[in-house]
Amino acid sequence: MDMTLRWFGTGYDSVTLEQIRQIPGVTGVITTLYGKMPGEVWEPEEIAAMKKEVEDAGLTVKGIESVNVHDSIKVGTSERDRYIENYITTLKRLAQAGIHMVCYNFMPVFDWTRTNLTKKRTDGSTAMAYDGKMVEGLTPDQMFQSMQKKSNGFTLPGWEPKRLAHLKELFQMYRDVDEEKLFQNLKYFLEAIQPVCEKYEIKMAIHPDDPAWSVFGLPRIITNKKNLLRLIHMVDRPFNGITLCTGSLGSNPENDIPDIIRAAGGRIYFAHLRNLHYNGYHNFEETAHLSSNGSLDMFAIVKALYESGFDGPIRPDHGRAIWGEKAMPGYGLYDRALGAAYLNGLWEAVVKMSGNRKS
Ligand code: DNO
């Protein structure tokens, strides 16, 4: 297991590589070329520069989050083959630079979605929250505006203003896409890229939909155990894998995360670990990482990961805003560093309890 932190790159992130390096047990970052639009080809020089910057700071690039998938691939338009070719070119170039794990998602239009980015918690910190009732009263554009307004001036991952400026067209594109069609388009994409992933040993790790249900009537498919198993089996090849995001899957209390980990049969290549508290139906708020702070049993999750043989990168996911830090919501330094320390402690405990002295 490699403990990592997500880093958006100089100019995009308030956290520096030097700070990340001082978090005990963190040896690498998960990063991206944040300015790239979905569908754009990544140039070898840009990849090399990103890698060099990370390595010069004494860290390693453990994977990419994300190489975003162009909407034409998700919708299945006549342009998709061209964009799949671009995607393949980027994958090859990443592998040639020594990067072998890529996280992506297949969510239509919106990536992760929250109705409040600064909900006050009882300890005075703020955290991100979702209330399904509020979504009912919003238009997609209002949702976009409210996410943008509360983002402390940062561009949130998956919420590229340039792409979302065309919200109407985007919704129009998806009008005939239901869950079944989306699954078929995902299959088409994975079948096209898997030969390249095998040749270059690139682990693809799909990110679950966050929250794990349909928003604004758009289909969402990476939401539960049944659909995750469908994804694995419909393109049953070793480099077709999963990002286990406990906060996304955990948004639905019916998802038993340790059970999902065991069912995934070693196809989890990346893990986002965080906790949340259920407030009711389609209503939750993020918490500190500790089990006692939220509704998820983080010990059981880490134990299941270890016992399933997981050996990929883990990153502490969204943190609260604490100690007056001004950062991208969910991605400040302090609470994620606390999360990394806690998760490292859990990992050490499960390793030693298993009788294996090496962590
Ligand atoms: C939000 C993130 C997502 C995630 C993408 C992966 O904080 O978890 O934006 O990176 O969905 O493609």
Residues whose N, C-alpha, C, O or C-beta is under 5 A from the ligand:
A	BS01	DNO	E65 S66 C103 Y104 N105 D111 W112 P157 G158 H207
